[in-house]
Structure formats: structure tokens, C-alpha cells
Amino acid sequence: MQSTFNYINPQDFELILSTIPRLGIRKWADDDVRMLFKILYWCALRPSEGIRLEKENFNLGEREVYLGRTKTEAQGKAPIPMLFMPELITYLATKEPGRLLKDLTYDTAYLWFKRLGVMLDIKAWTMPKIDTRENTVGHIFRKSVGKDMIAGTHGKKISYEIISKQLRHSKPSITIDHYLKASIESVKEVW
């Protein structure tokens, strides 16, 4: 894979999604696991936020997902990008009320990330935090969508202030300093 320790590019994200069946997950359908990963990415959620989502948490009319208590908010909500809406609507139409992945825990999802990291040589999921100095295992989708927004990967380039709101940070400096910071590798890639 060509992604860095703090970013997964769209091509590698698609490879991750297509590799999920190789995990041999029996308790949940591969399509549900793939959709969880997509929801984490497109809505810039922390894994714990996505794991506990219920069908009823999605307000498709307002393009919001209700998160309840989050790390930083008592009543968190995340915007759903218009680009993701058709796929999400189709998916949710097939789901019964209640949790999307009943009984899934963060520990189980963490193991999926780590196993995929080894299988696909994903630096974000294999490099120790002591080396990266970043929380990437659980936050890689948030970091990646933020970087894709600033680069204009899915359309026009987005300002730091808007990205900060998508990531639900209290101020843009958190987004810039902790999520979108450039590594020397990313600078070399640009040049």
C-alpha cells in the first residue's frame, strides 16, 4: 500500500473494503462491516461512535447522524456528506430498527483493523503509536477524510474551518495541528 502512517488514500480504502471477506467474520455480514468502515470515513466518526449506531440515529432528511454522548459533546451530531447519501439510503432501507452491528465492540473492530493492517501492510494500523506519535488505529478514517477534504479529492477543496466542523473539533487549530499535519513523506510526495 502507498498510504502513509496517518492517511489512507481512496484507492487503498477500496482495497481495504474488498479485503474484508478475507477476515472470515462469521457474526456480521461483510457488507455490514464494509458499511461501518464507510460510515466512519464519510461521517468522520471515531470507531466507538460508529459501532454503537442504530438505524434510528440517522436523520436522512437533515443529513445528520445523531451520536449521543461523544468524547467532546453531550449530544453529538455529525453531518452526512451528500456524496454518500444514495449509498447510505439504500443500505438503511434494508436494515431493521436497532443497532447496525448488534453486539460489536471496539475491541473486535480494533482486531479487524490490526489484521487488515498486517494483511495489506497498512502503516496506519501496523506502526506503533510510539513511532508515529499519533492515534491512527481508531482515527485513520477521520484523518483521511480531513486530508481528502483539504486536497479536494471528492470535489472542491474545503477550508480548515469547515473540515474542523466535519471532524467536530472545538477549534480549527486542533484540526490543523493534530489531524492534517504534514509529515516529511507527504511533503516529498507533493514535490
HELIX and SHEET records of a PDB file:
HELIX    1   1 PRO A   10  THR A   19  1                                  10    
HELIX    2   2 ILE A   20  LEU A   23  5                                   4    
HELIX    3   3 ASP A   30  TRP A   42  1                                  13    
HELIX    4   4 PRO A   47  ILE A   51  1                                   5    
HELIX    5   5 LYS A   55  ASN A   57  5                                   3    
HELIX    6   6 MET A   82  PHE A   84  5                                   3    
HELIX    7   7 MET A   85  ALA A   93  1                                   9    
HELIX    8   8 TYR A  106  LEU A  120  1                                  15    
HELIX    9   9 LYS A  123  THR A  126  1                                   4    
HELIX   10  10 LYS A  129  THR A  132  1                                   4    
HELIX   11  11 ILE A  140  ALA A  151  1                                  12    
HELIX   12  12 TYR A  160  GLN A  166  1                                   7    
HELIX   13  13 PRO A  172  ILE A  174  1                                   3    
HELIX   14  14 THR A  175  TYR A  179  3                                   5    
HELIX   15  15 ILE A  184  VAL A  190  1                                   7    
SHEET    1   A 3 PHE A  58  ASN A  59  0                                        
SHEET    2   A 3 GLU A  64  GLY A  68 -1                                        
SHEET    3   A 3 GLY A  76  PRO A  79 -1                                        
END                                                                             
